[in-house]
Amino acid sequence: MITVGVLTISDGASRGERQDLSGATIRTFVQQLPNAIVSMGAIIPDEAVQIAAVLCEWSDEQHLNLILTTGGTGLAPRDVTPEATKSVLERDAPGIAEAMRAISLQYTKTAMLSRGVAGVRGRTLIINLPGSPKAVKECLEYVLPVLPHAINLLIEGPREH
């Protein structure tokens, strides 16, 4: 079983001022993963300390296999998700973030402004996704097929080559 956490980072959504469409999009895609279940979910403001605390709790205490964040990856002053994520990562997985930017650039030039990161804490893979449902869809369509293999490697399961 792949346990997944969906963390929406948005000041507006955390205050109830707008609907969390990106988190809902992630949940829809997770259903496509074999043996995957969203076991944790939250909507929090763009606050680095709070983001880092949730990532640590879900990795260290809840032992989730995968955490997908959405929001806070742009250039705005309140966009602190990459910095908060980097502060808790033990190892980077830059290829995932690079692949998402590359595929997104095929749809919009503004994808080059995305600063999302990916990496590992313990045995948890953490991936920052953009904040728009459209961008989440484009990114997950591209990287989702490799995630079961990545998680299998993290939990030291059977290696397939």
C-alpha positions in Angstrom: 0.0 0.0 0.0 1.3 3.5 -0.9 0.2 6.0 1.7 -0.1 9.6 0.3 -0.4 13.0 1.9 -1.9 15.9 0.0 -0.8 19.3 1.4 -2.4 22.4 -0.1 -0.4 25.6 0.7 -2.6 28.6 0.2 -3.4 31.6 2.3 -6.8 32.0 0.6 -7.9 28.4 0.8 -6.7 28.1 4.4 -9.0 31.0 5.3 -11.9 29.5 3.4 -11.9 32.3 0.8 -11.4 29.9 -2.2 -11.9 26.3 -2.9 -9.0 23.8 -3.0 -9.2 22.7 -6.6 -5.6 21.7 -6.9 -5.8 19.3 -3.9 -8.9 17.7 -5.4 -7.0 17.3 -8.6 -4.1 15.5 -6.8 -6.6 13.2 -5.1 -8.1 12.2 -8.4 -4.7 11.3 -9.8 -3.6 9.4 -6.7 -6.6 7.1 -7.4 -4.9 6.0 -10.6 -1.9 4.7 -8.7 -2.2 1.0 -7.9 -2.6 0.3 -4.2 -2.4 4.0 -3.3 -4.6 5.8 -0.7 -4.6 9.4 0.4 -4.3 8.9 4.2 -3.5 12.5 5.2 -4.7 15.9 3.9 -4.5 19.5 5.0 -4.8 23.1 3.8 -2.4 25.5 5.4 -1.2 29.1 4.9 2.0 30.1 3.1 4.1 29.9 6.3 7.5 28.2 6.1 7.5 27.0 9.7 4.1 25.4 9.4 4.8 23.8 6.0 8.1 22.3 7.4 6.2 21.0 10.5 3.6 19.2 8.5 6.2 17.7 6.2 8.2 16.4 9.2 5.1 15.1 11.0 3.8 13.2 7.9 7.3 11.8 7.2 8.6 11.1 10.6 5.5 10.2 12.6 2.9 9.2 10.1 5.5 7.4 7.9 3.7 8.3 4.6 5.4 7.1 1.4 4.6 10.1 -0.7 3.7 13.8 0.1 2.4 15.9 -2.7 2.2 19.6 -2.0 0.4 22.2 -4.2 0.9 25.9 -4.1 3.5 28.4 -3.0 6.1 27.6 -5.7 6.1 30.8 -7.6 8.0 34.1 -7.3 5.6 36.0 -5.0 7.1 37.0 -1.6 4.7 34.6 0.2 5.7 31.7 -2.0 7.9 29.8 0.5 7.1 26.1 -0.2 10.4 25.3 -1.9 12.4 26.8 1.0 10.3 25.1 3.6 10.6 21.8 1.8 14.4 22.1 1.3 14.8 22.8 5.0 13.5 19.3 5.8 14.8 17.2 2.9 17.7 14.8 3.5 18.3 14.1 -0.2 17.3 16.0 -3.3 15.5 14.3 -6.3 16.0 17.1 -8.8 15.1 15.1 -11.8 11.4 15.0 -10.8 11.2 18.8 -10.5 13.1 19.3 -13.7 10.8 16.9 -15.5 7.7 18.7 -14.3 9.1 22.1 -15.4 10.1 20.6 -18.8 6.6 19.2 -19.5 5.0 22.4 -18.2 7.0 24.5 -20.6 5.3 22.7 -23.4 2.0 24.3 -22.3 3.1 27.7 -21.0 6.2 29.8 -20.9 5.4 30.9 -17.3 6.4 27.4 -16.1 10.0 28.6 -16.0 8.9 30.7 -13.0 8.1 27.6 -11.0 10.6 26.8 -8.1 9.1 23.6 -6.9 11.5 20.9 -5.6 11.4 17.2 -4.9 13.4 15.0 -2.5 13.4 12.5 0.3 13.1 12.7 4.0 13.6 9.3 5.6 11.6 6.9 3.4 9.1 9.6 2.2 9.2 11.2 -1.2 8.1 14.8 -1.1 7.2 16.6 -4.3 6.1 20.3 -4.7 3.5 20.8 -7.4 2.3 24.1 -8.8 -0.8 25.7 -7.4 -3.1 25.7 -10.4 -5.2 22.6 -11.1 -4.3 22.7 -14.8 -0.5 22.6 -14.0 -1.0 19.9 -11.3 -2.8 17.8 -14.0 0.0 18.3 -16.5 2.7 17.5 -14.1 1.1 14.4 -12.5 0.2 12.9 -15.9 4.0 13.0 -16.6 5.6 11.9 -13.4 2.9 9.6 -11.9 4.0 6.5 -13.8 7.5 6.6 -12.1 6.3 7.2 -8.6 5.5 3.6 -7.6 9.0 2.6 -8.7 10.6 5.5 -6.7 8.6 4.6 -3.6 9.5 0.9 -4.0 13.2 1.9 -4.0 12.7 4.1 -0.9 11.1 1.3 1.1 13.8 -1.1 -0.3 11.3 -3.4 -1.9 12.1 -5.8 -4.8 14.1 -4.1 -7.4 12.9 -4.3 -11.0 15.1 -3.6 -13.9 
